[in-house]
């Protein structure tokens, strides 16, 4: 059957009362899970796998999809209100969203995140419906040098754009890359910087660093200054809805974020990190209000949050069409398919059409459910900021500890959480950007793999990194990102005439 008829058949399945109930249960659970730092959709679906083997596969995957999308929504809530992203895709939302919350505009930030997530999720689901095969074929077009050039572009763009100093940005990136090399080298099988600690052989867990830099670092920073500067914050000073100006400034970032998120999310090694970083960088360059970036610009919330949810939709494309998981959650979903004796791929649409099209149709329904569920709660969520700071941040610290312990059951991870938390506090004090640390940790190992693979294929020829049109263009853009701002700064400094010599005569 063609895509349109398959989708109509899917709606006839997804709109059955029992499946609507499973969709609502999944979206509600996903939203709650996204709010809790350290507990993501992958862990939740993994915990539910033993339970769901006894229910209908279609109902189970409708619930899993609701959890997946719901966690994307929920992650923006704590990112904006508490500067504590629960998922790596939400960390860019925290940069501007939390600043908006501090100005009393947290409700507007939550609204633009919810609507942007709905727009991006719906367009992304349309992409799954009609563009899945062509998008999935990009996996065969992209070569290792193309992936490496894309990741290098992400490294440089975030390091140059973030923070008040490019030097601080590159130092933060180096810290993240240094964390990324910890573990076992995939090529040689040798341990690197593990200090003979078995728990470090698998590398540094991204969730530990994410929660530590934001939650622990933020808690220590607020606590160190609580007695000096009592916060005088009215969380509802900016109202509980978006203004006309907010709508005007948000709708294009929603579309641009979707454009970044869906194609990159559909690629192997794409994920949500690269599109959210690129979306933030582009919005910062295109905005008509550059003075607001770093102080609460709504474009910095709308674009990355749309990119995050569009990437979540894109992740399902290679999973359903090729059986290729490109994220931790997709890997768990692949295990769930195999638990039911199903193998994702082209034959899945033929042999299990009811399940696939019912799942795709449920994504439209789940997106609408999440919008209805989250928009009325925006004003309620913002009232979390009325809780006295000592109690609020004590709760964040507790949930962080429980989340990290639940993920790994490792004392090493708990010790690392406090160590990285202290690093996050020092970075906050001395105005070092946090995002380059995370992109270095997340993309560093992937970039290393693609770098080695490209050199192996070319037998060590360094020109391989500009041997394809895609890699050449991305490399040129990456160089321009570094060179152009430096050249403009040098040109401006040359135009400043030196002050006349004021030294009095002897």
N, C-alpha and C positions, 0 to 999 in steps of 0.2 A: 504494500500500500504506500501511496505517496505521503509526504510529510503532513499535508493539511488533513487528509482523511485519517491518518494515524493520530494526529492531535485531537481531532473530534472524538475518535474512539477512546482516546485517553481520558478526555473530560467525562465521558460517560462512566468511566471506572472511578476516577478521582472524586466525582461528585456524589458517590454513594455515601450514605450517612456514616457507615463505620469508617470509611477512609477519610472523610472529613474530620472525624473525631481523632484519628491517628495523626492527621496533618496538624490539627490544633495542638495536640499533646506535644508533638515534636517541636513546633515553633515556640510554644511556651517554655518547654525545657531548654531549648537552645538559647532563648533570650536570657533565662536565669543563669545558664552556664557561662554565657559570654560575659556576664557581669562579674563573675568570680575570677580573680586573677590566678593564672596558672592552670586552670581546669578548662581545657578546650574541647571542641567537638570530637576530636580523634579519641581522646581518653573516654569520653562519655559513650560513644558508639561501641568502643571496645568492651566497656563494662556491660553494655546491653546485649551484646551478641549472644551470650549463653541463654538469655531470657527469650529473645525474639525468634529462636529457631522453632518454637512451637506455634507461632502465628503465621498467617498467610504471607508469603514473600512480598507481594505487592504492598500490603499494609505496612510491613516492616520497613521497606525502602522509602515509602512515603513519610514515615516517621523519621527515618535517618536524614532524609533531605531537609525536613523541617528543622531538625537539630542543627544541621550544617549551616543553613541560611540564618537561623535564629541566633546562632553564636556570633555571626558577623554583625548583626544588629546590636546584640548585647554588649559586644566588645567596645562599641563606640560610647556607651553610657559611662563606664568608669574612666575611659580615656578622657572624655570631656570634663566630667565632674571632678574626678579625683586624680587626674594625671597618671592613671594606672591602667594601661591597656592589657586586656586579657589575652589578645592575640597579636602576633607580629604585624599583621596587616592593619591594625588599628593604631600603631605607634605614631604614624604621621598625623592622624586625626588629633592626637593628644597635643601636638605642638601648638596649634592655633585654638583648638576647641577648649583646652583648659584655660587659656588666656581669656577667651570670651566668657567662660564661667566666672572667672575672677572679677570680670567687669559687670557681673549681673546679667549676662546674656547667655547663660547656659541653656535656657529653654530654646532660644533661637538656634543655637548650635545643635541641640538634639533634634530639632525639627528638620533642619537642612540635612543632617546625617540620615534621618529616617526616610525622608522623601528621596534623597539622592540614592539611598540603598534600594528603595522600591523601583525608581526609574532604571538604575543600572541592572538590578536583578531581573526586571522584566525584559529589558532589551537583551541582556545576556541569555535569558531563557529562549527568547525568539531566535537568538543565534544558535543555541543548542538544537532547536527545532528544525531550522532551515539551512544552517551553514555548517553543521557539524562535520560532514565529510570533507569539504574544502579546507576548513580550518585545521582539521586533524592532519591533512596532507602537508601542512607547513613543517611538521616534524621531520619530514623526509627532505625538505628543502634546506632547512637550517643545518649548517655544518659546525664542527667544533669551534673554528675560528670566528664564526658569526656569534655564537653564544658567548665566547670570551670577550669579543668587542662590545656586546650588549652589556655585559657585567662591568667591564671597564668604564663604560659610559655612566653606569649607575654609580660606581665608586666616585668618579671625579665630579659628577654633577651634584651629588649630595654633599661632598666634602667642600666644594667651592661655595655652594649656596648657603649652607647651614652656618649659623653663628655669625659673630661679628669679625672673625679673623679666619682667613684661609689656612694659616699655620695651625691654629687650634683644630680646624676641621680635618686636616691631614693627620695630625697627631691622634685624634680620636679614631680615624679610620685605621691607623697603624695598630692601635690597641685592639680593635675588633679583629683585624687580620691575624694578630698574634694569638688571640684566643682561638681562632679558627684552625690553627695548625696543631693544636693539642689533640692527641689521640694517636691512632695507628695510621701510618701512611698507607694509602690504598695501593700504591704502586709497588713498594718494597716490603710491606708488611711489618716494618719496624716501628717501634714506639717513638713518639716525638713529644718531648716536654711533659711526660706523664709522671716523672719522679717516682716511678715504680708503684704508683697508686692504681690499683686495678680499676677503680671507678672512673678514672680519667681516660681509660683506653678507648672508650666510645666517643671521646671528645667532650666538649663543654655543651651542656644542654641549653638550647636556645631559650627555653622557657625560664630557666634559672636566671640568665642574664637579663632577659626582658623584665621580669618581675623585680629583680634586684635594682636595676638602674632606675626604674620608674618608681615602684612602690616603696622600696626601702630607702633609696636616695631621697625621694620626696619627703618621706616621713622624718628622716634625720634632719633635712634642711628646714622643714617647718618647725620641728621641735627646737632646733638651735636658735631660732629667731622668734619663738612664740612669746617669750617674756619681754622682748625688746620692742616688737611691733605687733600690738594686738590687732588681729584682722577685723576690719569694719566693713563687712560684706553683706549686701542685700542681694541674695541670689536671684530675686525676681525683679530687680530694678529695671531690667530691659524688657519686661513683659513675658508672657508665656506663649508667644507666637511670633512668627517671622513678619517683619515689616515689608512693605512694598519694595523698598530698596534692597532688602535681603533677597527677595525673590529675583529681582533683576540681576543681582550679582551672583546668584547661585545656579541659574539654569544652564548657562554655558559650561561652567565647571562640571556639572553633572554629566553632560554629554561628552565632554573631553575626557573625563575620568573613565567613562564607560569605554570610549575608544581605546584608551591605554589598557584597561584591565582585561577585557575579554580576549583579544588575540594573544596577549602575553600569558594570561592564565591558561590558555589552551595549549601552550607549548611545554614540552618537557623542560624542567628546571626553571619554568617561568614563575609560578607562584604569585602571591599577592604583594611581595615586597618591592620588586622592581617597578610595577605600574604605579604603586602608591608614591614611591619616591619620585618618579618621573612626573606624575601628575602634580605633586606639590611644587616641584621645580618649575614646571610650565606655568602654573597659576601665579607663582611669585614673579615670573618674568612678564606675564601678560596683564597683570592687574593694573587698574587705574588708581589704586590706593596702595602704593608700595610702602608707605609709611606705617600701615597697619600690620604688615607682616612681621611676625615676632611679637605682636602685641594683641592679637585676636582678630585676624582677618577671616571672614566667613568663607571666602574662596578656598582657604587652606583647610577647611573642614569638608566642604561640598565635594571638591575634586577627588582627594584621596579616599574618601569614604565610598564614593561611587566606583572608583577604580578597584577598591577592595572587594566590593560585592560583585562587580562584573568579573573579576578574576576568579571568584568562587564559582560562578557559573561556568567560566571557561575551563576550570579544572575537570568538570564532568564530561567535556567533549572527548579528550583522548581516553578517559576511563571507559566510556560507553562504546566508543567506536573502535578503539584499538586494544582495549584491556590494559592500558598503560596508566598507572597511577603517578601523578606528578606532585603529590603532597601527602603528608601523614594521614590526613582524613581520607583522601582518595585510596590510600593503601589499605586502610581499615575497611572501606566500602568494598574494595576488591576481595578482601578476605570474607566479607559477608556474602558476596555473590557466590564465592566458592563453597561457603557453608551450605548453601542451598543447591549445590551441584550445578551452578551456572558459570559460564565463562564469558565475560564481557568481550565484545568484538562485533564485527559485521553480522555474524550469525545470530547474535542476541536479538537484533531487531526482527529477525525472521522467526526464530524458535520461541522467543518470549516477548512477543509484541505487546501483549496486554500489560506486562510488568513495565516495559520500557516507556511506552506511551502514557501509561497511568502515572509513572514517576515524573515524566516531563510535564504533564498537565498539572500535577500536584505542585510543581514549582511556581506556576502562575498563582494558584490558590494560596499557597503558603506565603508568597510575597504580599498579597493583599491582606492576609491575616496579620502579618507582621506590621504592616502599616497601620491597620486599625488598632492593633494591640499597643503599638509604641507611641503614636501621636498623642492620644489622650493622656498617656502616662508621662509625657515630657515635663509638665508642670509638677507632677508628683515626684519624679526622679530628682528634679532640681532642689526640692525641699530637703534632700539629703544633706545639702550644704548648711542647713540650719542646725544640724547636730554639732555640739561643741567639738572643736578641733581635737582635743585629747582623746575623746571617745571615738571619733571618726577614724583617726589614724591608728588608734589601737586596734580597731576592727580590721583595717586594711592589713596591718602587720600580721594579725592572727590568720586571716584568710590566705595571705601569702605563704605563711608557714605550712598551713594545712594543704594548700594547693601543691607546693613543691614536694612535700613529703608524700602526698598521694600519687604524684607522677613517678617518683623514683625510689622512694623508701631508702634514701641514701643520706647518711650523715655528712658525707663529703659534699653533696649538693647543698645541704643546709649551711655548712661552713663557707662554701663558695658564695652562697647567697648573701651572707653578711659581708664577706670581703668585697664582692662586687658592689654591694650596697654602699659601702664606705667610699669606693671609687666613684659611684654615682653622686654621692654627696659632695666630694671634692670637685668633680666636674661642674656641678651646679654652682658651687661657690666661686669658682674661677672662670665661669662662663664658657665651658667647653661644650660643644653640641653632642648630644647623645646618639642621634640617628646614625652618624657614620660608624660608631662602634657596632651597632646592630647590623648594618648592611655589610660591614667587614666580616663579622662572625657568620652571618647567614650565607652570603654569596662568595666569601673567600674560598672555602673548600670546593664549591662548584666551579669557580673560575680556575682553580688549580687543576682540577680534573680536565676541563675543556682545553686549558693551555697545554697540558702534557699530551692530550690526545691529538691536538692539532700538530704538535711538533713530531709525534711518532708517525703520523700519516705522511708528513712532508719530509721525514728523515732529517729533522733538525734544521730545515730551511726557515729562517725567521721571516722571510717575505710572505709566508703562508697567511699571516695575520692581515694582509691587505690583498689577498689573492682572489677574493670574491667581491662583487659589487657591494653586498650588504656589509661585510666586514670593513671594507675600505671607507664607506660612507660613515659608519659608526665610529671608526677610528679618527676620521677627520673631525667629526663633531666633538669627540672627546678632547682632542687637542685644542680645538677652538674654545671650548669651555674654560680651559686653563689659560690659554694665551691671550684671548681677547680682553678679559677683565684686567689682566696684568698690563697689557699695552695701553688700555684706556687710562688706567691709574698712572702709568708713567707719563702719558701725554698730558694729563691734567697737572701733574707735579711740575712738568717743564713750563707750563703756562704761568705758574705762580712766580711772580717776580720776587727776588730776594729783598728783604727789608734793608733800608739804607743803614750804613754803619753809624751807630749811636754812641760809639766810644768817645768820651770827651778827650780833648787834646791835653797833652802834658804841659 
